[in-house]
Amino acid sequence: MKKTNVMRLLDKASIPYAAYEYEVIEDRTDGLTVAKSINQEPERVYKTLVTVGASRTYYVYVIPVTKELDLKKAAKAAGEKKIDMIPMKELLNTTGYIHGGCSPIGMKKQFKTFIDISCKKHKTILVSGGVRGIQLELELEDLLRATGAEVEAVV
């Protein structure tokens, strides 16, 4: 497995992780498929969503792949009147990541990040390794340290 930029950042910060590789099937690799492919409980596999607030500020939300972001709760957590998902065409330029390979670690800029409170049920969770086909398992405290995230109810 080739090291991703996310892995290099974690190595540099001395943050341990386990890496899982899976086959990417175009238009058929959703979060549940990824969880099954790497033999992990879907509740522990999280996706990274990027939003923009009414103030034009970007926010990142890390939520279980089995859930949907509650935009009202997300806006409240960010202190915004309204939050919207960023258009897909803006994802790469904004974050440095493509759809399906967006990690909360190592974006072009450090955006305010929130991890759903459901993460507290687990000692470790899995997030994208920064490319499609790689998931990284980290202890929650290490993920919080790597992202500067806050834990909030956003689903």
C-alpha positions in Angstrom: 0.0 0.0 0.0 1.3 3.4 -1.0 1.5 6.0 1.8 -0.9 8.9 1.4 -0.4 12.5 2.5 -2.7 11.8 5.4 -0.6 8.9 6.5 2.6 11.0 6.3 1.0 13.7 8.4 -0.1 11.2 11.0 3.4 9.6 11.0 5.0 13.1 11.4 2.7 13.8 14.4 3.5 10.3 15.9 -0.2 9.4 15.7 -0.8 5.6 15.3 -3.3 4.3 12.8 -4.3 1.1 11.0 -4.7 1.3 7.3 -7.3 -0.7 5.3 -7.3 -1.0 1.5 -10.4 -1.7 -0.5 -11.3 -2.0 -4.2 -12.9 1.1 -5.7 -15.8 0.3 -8.0 -16.9 3.5 -9.9 -20.4 4.7 -8.9 -20.8 1.6 -6.5 -18.5 2.3 -3.7 -20.6 3.9 -1.0 -19.9 4.0 2.7 -21.7 0.7 3.5 -19.9 -1.0 0.7 -16.6 0.3 2.1 -17.4 -0.9 5.6 -18.2 -4.4 4.3 -15.1 -4.5 2.1 -12.8 -3.9 5.1 -14.8 -6.1 7.5 -15.7 -3.2 9.8 -19.0 -2.3 11.5 -20.7 0.5 9.5 -21.3 2.5 12.7 -17.5 2.9 13.1 -16.9 4.0 9.5 -17.2 7.8 9.1 -17.5 10.0 6.0 -16.2 13.6 5.7 -18.6 16.2 4.4 -17.7 19.8 3.5 -20.2 22.6 3.9 -20.4 26.4 3.6 -22.2 28.6 6.0 -24.2 31.8 5.3 -21.1 33.7 6.2 -19.2 31.9 3.3 -17.1 30.1 5.9 -16.3 26.4 5.2 -17.0 23.7 7.8 -16.2 20.0 7.9 -18.4 17.4 9.4 -17.4 13.8 10.1 -20.4 11.5 10.5 -21.2 7.8 10.3 -21.6 6.5 6.8 -25.0 5.2 7.8 -26.3 8.7 8.7 -27.2 12.0 7.0 -26.0 15.4 8.2 -28.7 17.4 9.9 -28.1 20.8 8.3 -30.0 22.6 11.1 -27.9 20.9 13.8 -24.7 21.5 11.8 -25.6 25.2 11.5 -26.2 25.5 15.2 -22.9 23.8 16.0 -21.0 26.2 13.7 -22.9 29.3 15.0 -24.4 29.9 11.5 -27.9 30.8 10.4 -27.7 28.3 7.6 -25.3 25.6 6.3 -25.3 24.1 2.8 -23.2 21.3 1.2 -20.5 22.7 -1.1 -21.1 22.0 -4.7 -19.2 18.8 -5.8 -17.2 20.8 -8.4 -15.7 23.0 -5.6 -14.6 20.1 -3.4 -11.1 19.5 -5.0 -10.2 23.2 -5.1 -11.4 23.9 -1.6 -10.0 20.8 0.2 -7.4 19.2 -2.1 -9.5 16.0 -2.1 -11.9 14.3 -4.5 -15.4 13.0 -3.7 -15.0 9.6 -2.0 -11.5 10.4 -0.9 -12.1 13.4 1.4 -10.3 13.1 4.7 -10.7 15.5 7.7 -6.9 15.3 8.0 -4.6 17.3 5.8 -7.0 19.5 3.8 -5.5 22.5 1.9 -6.6 24.7 4.8 -7.6 23.8 8.3 -11.4 24.3 8.5 -13.4 24.2 11.6 -14.3 20.5 12.0 -17.0 18.7 13.9 -17.3 15.0 14.6 -20.7 13.6 15.4 -21.2 12.7 19.1 -21.9 9.1 18.1 -18.1 8.7 17.9 -18.0 8.6 21.7 -19.5 5.1 21.5 -16.3 3.8 19.9 -12.7 3.6 21.0 -11.6 3.9 17.3 -13.3 5.1 14.2 -12.4 4.9 10.5 -12.0 7.9 8.1 -10.8 8.3 4.6 -7.0 8.0 4.1 -7.2 10.9 1.7 -7.7 8.8 -1.5 -10.4 6.4 -2.6 -9.5 2.9 -1.6 -7.9 3.6 1.8 -9.5 3.9 5.2 -7.6 4.7 8.3 -8.6 3.6 11.8 -7.6 6.0 14.6 -8.4 6.3 18.3 -10.9 9.1 18.8 -8.6 11.2 20.9 -5.9 11.0 18.2 -8.4 12.0 15.5 -9.5 14.9 17.6 -5.8 16.0 18.1 -5.1 15.6 14.3 -8.1 17.7 13.2 -8.7 20.1 16.1 -12.3 18.9 15.9 -15.1 19.4 18.3 -17.6 16.7 19.1 -21.2 17.7 18.5 -24.6 16.1 17.7 -24.9 16.8 14.0 -26.9 13.9 12.6 
